[in-house]
Amino acid sequence: MFKKADNNALWAIGMSLVLFFIGGLLTTVVPPLVDTTWAKPFENHDPSKGITGKVVPLTDLQKKGRAIYVREGCWYCHTQQIRTLLADTKRYGWRGVDAPISTPDEFVYDDPHMFGTKRTGPDLARIGGKYDEQWHRTHFRNPRDLVKGSIMPPYPWIVNNPEEFKAMIAYLQSLGRGKDWRPANDYER
Amino acid sequence: MQPQFSKAEVAHAPEGALVHDDATAKWFLVSSVAYFFIVGIIAVLIAAKFVWPDLMGTMSWLTYGRLRPLHVNGMLFGWLLAADMGLAYYVIPRLCGVKLWSEKLGLATAALWNVIILGAVVTLLAGLNQGWEYAELPWYLDILVVVAWIMFGLNIFLTVATRKHQAMYVTIWYTMGCILWTAFVYLTGNFAVLFTTGTNQANLNWMYVHNAVGLIFTPIGLAIAYYFIPRASNTPLHSHKLSMVGFWSLAFVYVWTGAHHMIHGPISQWLQTIAIAFSVMLLIPVWAVVYNLFATMKGQWHQLRESVPLKFLLSGVVFYLLTCFQGPMHSLRTVSAIVSKTDWIPGHAHMAVLGCFSFFAIAGTYFAVPRIWGKPLHSQALANWSYWMLMIGGLGFFTTLWLGGFWQGWQWNNWSIPFIDTVIALRPIWIVRFVSGILMFIGIVMFAYNILATAMGANEEAAA
């Protein structure tokens, strides 16, 4: 069967494609059909079934903020996923409460997805609500004014553009809020 | 007949009988070498930004977030893939014993490819980024890439169809495989993602990212290594059977592994397990290829002393072995818990794309350019220096990032250490990475100058 491909180009082409498509289809088309949580937004109002909350679509302002996040390449240095590792849930928790693990049903409205691959800066999956607008304003203007030793670039053109800044903050504050996990002593409450 | 170089064929290179035009190969090689140099400047600049984060940081189009995609796309598509295509235009007609099907179509492809790369520079600096890794380019450039790829594929397949030698050498299979798989992998990563969101989209994205390396750069890179190692050492390939094992197992195994980019992440556990199992199976195609190429060199290793292409080729094979040992190991859940998302990963990625596949492409270019232009290489000594600069710079880059990334991963796993302390701790690592980057850049400059001087010297002579 494989020998024939030595001399017959059409046979070689056919075999290469058949072998490729077995794995290709089984790992791309089939998984979302098997695991329906990939497409069903998270919603739970019964505390006995675990963490409560509801994932809602982004507002227009938040979408505008996400577009800036994409444009500036924030996602090259910040991931958005709390992995199934104790280190992630502890490190990205808040005021003694562990961050819930990220699940596929929290990201149904993410387009483009912003999971990321590299943590040059901290994960942002649960950043929403942790810092107020004034903190972000100062931090975007020059991160080193607030976090000594940070290597994040300054983004004065976002801060100096009130519309863009407002959108950016709206997006950041929405991150990770689909699950209602914040502690009772959160400053927002 | 076995489709491998017989001793006689190697001794009397059959190129004499047939005069190849090589105009397409010339254009692809010259422009790719130029992009290697230009994008190299950006590479050094972004390495510097890790050490001096305010460096040129107040202009939006010179920030890290704009330059990184330009570095990645420029190196992958402007340099590496273009150089690989140029070498395919050189190699395939020779293995088929015929002229390239159409040099006109080839030249149009080269022109279109340059339009795409220049378009990429403008759009990426302007922040027109789609938000998917390796698929940052806006849709109108994606369509041009597809058109260029069809033009490339058509030319190669029709050359193969008109071949004089019935048996196809392993390089031809890998090149054809690359063209076919790239088509579907690219469509998945750049078009199918448009119809999905969230985890589903990420799964398609990682299928593309993984296979951009596994089913685009790996097969075309191995096609080059399989041609130039026997050719540059005047030695027949060790085993035809083993090359079959390597090729067909690659065709089956590679595509399954995309989800290993999301180990422990928000994606089904069973899909992660499948990706891990197939990632470990990658050792089969890799070791089959590596053994075959090393065995070809048996008794011939002394040739490395004199031959710069062989130095690059065999170092590339060693890096291939290492990078493809790391890959399956990273996919294991325990290892991933430490190295994933750290600076280890760019160390690994650069060993694959620079240490292995770029070394193959550089070797092929050093071998082919003097033959295409019918002139000796401008300077052998400079070529040798370019090897050592890239080798020392590369090793410095890879090893410091592995050490730094591993250390970073351990620190992250101790959540009593504030995140910013893990950033500050890596500063020495980034300084060494920057210095290594300068060494690599010097190597690139030497390589690019040597190639362009060879080519332009030849043209001057022809004009006179």
Interface residues (C-beta under 8 A of the other chain):
Chain A: F2 A5 D6 N7 A9 A12 I13 M15 S16 L17 L19 F20 F21 I22 G23 G24 L26 T27 T28 P31 P32 V34 D35 T37 W38 A39 V70 R71 E72 G73 C74 W75 Y76 C77 T79 Q81 R83 T84 L85 L86 A87 D88 K90 R91 I101 S102 T103 P104 E106 F107 V108 Y109 D110 D111 P112 H113 M114 F115 G116 T117 K118 R119 T120 G121 P122 P143 R144 V147 K148 G149 S150 I151 M152 P153 P154 Y155 P156 W157
Chain B: P3 K49 F50 P53 D54 G57 T58 S60 T63 Y64 G65 R66 R68 P69 G127 L128 N129 Q130 G131 W132 E133 F157 V160 A161 Q166 A167 M168 W173 M176 G177 L180 W181 F184 T188 A192 V193 T196 T197 G198 T199 N200 Q201 A202 N203 L204 N205 M207 L215 M244 W248 A251 F252 V253 Y254 V255 W256 G258 A259 H261 M262 H264 G265 P266 I267 S268 L271 I274 A275 F278 A337 K341 T342 D343 I345 P346 W412 N413 N414 W415 F419 I420 D421 V423 I424
